[in-house]
Amino acid sequence: MKWFFIVLLSVLMTSPAWAAININTATETELQTLKGIGPSKAKAIVEHREKNGLFKATTDIKNVKGIGDGIYNSIVSEINVGNKPVANTPKPATQVGTKPIEKTTP
């Protein structure tokens, strides 16, 4: 049992951040916790977001000057763009002109 707690503690201490950072809402300070993102890149991300609107996909962060495939590949598992549905997501198909089934009793 003692070994279990030692292993659990070591995993907790060496794990990366538990929650992904939402690049649409993160502050400069929060963005700086990502590998390869310092003060100037964090500022560039926030400025890009303010000028161009929210990121629609995590790959859009590569449109920020100074962030290429290398940095993106090192942070992709730690970032997200939130879990809100995209505005252009198609709605599920529905049948038009159908009536609900009525129960009949004998």
Residue frames as qw, qx, qy, qz and C-alpha x, y, z in Angstrom:
[[0.000, 0.886, 0.464, 0.000, 0.00, 0.00, 0.00],
 [0.327, -0.756, 0.109, 0.556, 2.86, 2.35, 0.77],
 [0.387, -0.100, 0.600, 0.693, 4.29, 1.81, -2.73],
 [0.199, 0.673, 0.656, 0.278, 0.94, 2.67, -4.26],
 [0.126, -0.945, -0.215, 0.211, 0.95, 6.09, -2.61],
 [0.408, -0.550, 0.372, 0.627, 4.56, 6.72, -3.58],
 [0.351, 0.202, 0.695, 0.594, 3.81, 5.89, -7.22],
 [0.071, 0.818, 0.557, 0.121, 0.63, 7.97, -7.17],
 [0.257, -0.871, -0.026, 0.418, 2.44, 10.94, -5.67],
 [0.401, -0.343, 0.509, 0.680, 5.25, 10.74, -8.22],
 [0.282, 0.463, 0.698, 0.468, 2.75, 10.61, -11.09],
 [0.048, -0.909, -0.409, 0.060, 0.90, 13.63, -9.75],
 [0.334, -0.781, 0.142, 0.508, 4.09, 15.62, -9.35],
 [0.339, -0.270, 0.611, 0.663, 5.45, 14.87, -12.83],
 [0.367, 0.587, 0.700, 0.173, 2.23, 15.17, -14.85],
 [0.129, 0.221, 0.220, 0.941, 1.70, 18.16, -17.11],
 [0.335, -0.004, 0.227, -0.914, -1.21, 20.48, -16.44],
 [0.308, 0.245, 0.897, -0.201, -4.42, 18.59, -15.76],
 [0.419, 0.736, 0.470, -0.249, -6.69, 20.85, -17.75],
 [0.522, 0.347, 0.378, 0.681, -6.10, 22.12, -21.23],
 [0.088, -0.467, -0.117, 0.872, -5.79, 25.86, -21.68],
 [0.411, 0.743, 0.527, 0.038, -8.54, 27.49, -23.70],
 [0.447, -0.029, 0.214, 0.868, -6.65, 29.74, -26.10],
 [0.027, -0.639, -0.460, -0.616, -9.81, 31.81, -26.64],
 [0.459, -0.831, -0.209, -0.236, -10.03, 32.89, -22.99],
 [0.796, -0.275, -0.188, 0.505, -6.53, 32.47, -21.56],
 [0.128, -0.976, 0.094, 0.149, -4.63, 35.43, -20.20],
 [0.454, 0.734, -0.482, 0.151, -1.05, 36.17, -21.16],
 [0.322, -0.545, 0.704, -0.322, 0.08, 34.69, -17.84],
 [0.846, 0.029, 0.473, -0.244, -1.85, 31.47, -18.44],
 [0.795, 0.596, -0.107, -0.030, -0.49, 31.17, -21.99],
 [0.154, 0.764, -0.599, 0.185, 3.06, 31.48, -20.65],
 [0.675, -0.343, 0.617, -0.214, 2.64, 28.17, -18.82],
 [0.912, 0.385, 0.133, -0.058, 2.79, 26.45, -22.21],
 [0.708, -0.280, 0.384, 0.522, 6.14, 25.13, -23.42],
 [0.462, 0.212, 0.433, 0.744, 7.76, 27.58, -25.82],
 [0.030, -0.812, -0.381, -0.441, 5.37, 30.45, -25.08],
 [0.420, -0.192, -0.341, 0.819, 7.05, 33.37, -23.38],
 [0.041, 0.617, 0.356, -0.701, 5.82, 36.89, -22.69],
 [0.153, 0.401, -0.367, -0.825, 6.11, 38.14, -26.29],
 [0.199, -0.093, -0.876, -0.429, 4.35, 35.14, -27.87],
 [0.063, -0.508, -0.793, 0.329, 1.63, 35.20, -25.21],
 [0.105, 0.574, 0.123, -0.803, 1.05, 38.88, -25.97],
 [0.174, 0.232, -0.632, -0.718, 0.97, 38.12, -29.71],
 [0.106, -0.295, -0.943, -0.112, -1.66, 35.40, -29.16],
 [0.008, 0.625, 0.585, -0.517, -3.91, 37.73, -27.17],
 [0.115, 0.527, -0.165, -0.826, -3.48, 40.55, -29.69],
 [0.128, 0.048, -0.821, -0.555, -4.22, 38.20, -32.60],
 [0.070, -0.451, -0.883, 0.109, -7.36, 36.99, -30.83],
 [0.041, 0.647, 0.353, -0.675, -8.52, 40.56, -30.15],
 [0.130, 0.459, -0.387, -0.789, -7.88, 41.66, -33.74],
 [0.307, 0.145, -0.785, -0.518, -9.16, 38.58, -35.61],
 [0.786, -0.225, -0.075, -0.571, -11.72, 37.06, -33.27],
 [0.748, -0.369, 0.519, -0.188, -11.78, 33.70, -31.53],
 [0.046, 0.372, -0.885, -0.276, -9.77, 30.75, -32.74],
 [0.821, 0.061, -0.130, -0.553, -12.05, 28.19, -34.39],
 [0.975, 0.013, -0.203, 0.091, -9.55, 25.33, -34.15],
 [0.657, -0.647, 0.190, 0.337, -6.32, 24.79, -32.26],
 [0.698, 0.184, 0.341, 0.602, -4.40, 24.82, -35.56],
 [0.169, 0.905, 0.224, 0.319, -5.42, 28.48, -36.00],
 [0.499, -0.819, 0.102, 0.264, -2.84, 29.42, -33.38],
 [0.695, -0.040, 0.379, 0.610, -0.23, 28.84, -36.09],
 [0.294, 0.785, 0.318, 0.443, -1.52, 32.04, -37.74],
 [0.368, -0.923, 0.033, 0.112, 0.08, 33.98, -34.88],
 [0.464, 0.759, -0.397, 0.226, 3.48, 35.36, -35.85],
 [0.063, -0.600, 0.722, -0.339, 6.24, 33.28, -34.22],
 [0.662, -0.106, 0.669, -0.321, 4.18, 30.13, -33.72],
 [0.501, 0.393, -0.632, -0.441, 4.89, 27.41, -36.22],
 [0.856, -0.034, -0.468, -0.216, 4.64, 23.66, -36.41],
 [0.493, 0.193, -0.695, 0.487, 7.35, 23.08, -33.79],
 [0.165, -0.124, 0.505, -0.838, 5.70, 25.07, -31.03],
 [0.712, -0.058, -0.136, -0.687, 2.23, 23.93, -32.08],
 [0.780, 0.048, -0.621, -0.062, 3.25, 20.27, -31.90],
 [0.352, 0.103, -0.711, 0.600, 4.67, 20.77, -28.42],
 [0.213, 0.023, 0.451, -0.867, 1.51, 22.45, -27.04],
 [0.483, -0.102, -0.543, -0.679, -1.34, 20.87, -29.02],
 [0.528, -0.291, -0.796, 0.050, -2.15, 18.37, -26.27],
 [0.283, -0.331, -0.533, 0.726, -2.39, 21.20, -23.73],
 [0.155, 0.200, -0.017, -0.967, -4.66, 23.62, -25.60],
 [0.207, 0.504, 0.830, 0.121, -8.26, 23.79, -26.76],
 [0.035, -0.226, -0.234, -0.945, -10.70, 26.33, -28.16],
 [0.454, -0.012, 0.415, -0.788, -13.49, 25.58, -25.71],
 [0.178, 0.166, 0.968, 0.064, -16.37, 23.19, -26.02],
 [0.421, 0.526, 0.266, -0.690, -18.96, 25.51, -27.48],
 [0.661, 0.404, 0.596, 0.210, -20.50, 24.37, -30.76],
 [0.225, -0.138, 0.366, 0.892, -19.36, 26.20, -33.85],
 [0.386, 0.423, 0.202, -0.795, -22.03, 28.51, -35.27],
 [0.536, 0.384, -0.470, -0.587, -22.12, 26.77, -38.65],
 [0.170, -0.097, 0.976, -0.093, -22.61, 23.27, -37.25],
 [0.438, -0.151, -0.591, -0.660, -25.48, 21.64, -39.16],
 [0.578, -0.179, 0.457, -0.652, -28.58, 20.79, -37.17],
 [0.296, 0.017, 0.954, 0.030, -29.82, 17.20, -37.06],
 [0.272, -0.125, -0.629, -0.718, -32.35, 16.30, -39.72],
 [0.352, 0.197, 0.681, -0.611, -35.99, 16.25, -38.66],
 [0.128, 0.376, 0.837, 0.377, -39.06, 14.95, -40.43],
 [0.211, 0.084, 0.032, -0.973, -41.52, 17.58, -41.51],
 [0.604, -0.035, -0.301, -0.737, -45.26, 17.02, -41.36],
 [0.485, -0.095, -0.867, 0.058, -45.36, 14.00, -39.08],
 [0.568, -0.577, -0.016, -0.587, -47.83, 13.64, -36.27],
 [0.173, -0.388, 0.822, -0.380, -47.09, 12.08, -32.91],
 [0.411, -0.136, -0.884, -0.175, -48.39, 8.56, -32.41],
 [0.523, -0.357, 0.180, -0.753, -51.63, 8.58, -30.46],
 [0.064, -0.057, 0.966, -0.244, -52.43, 5.82, -28.01],
 [0.610, -0.183, -0.362, -0.681, -55.70, 4.09, -28.58],
 [0.285, -0.155, 0.829, -0.455, -57.46, 2.18, -25.88],
 [0.214, -0.173, -0.888, -0.369, -59.82, -0.73, -26.69]]
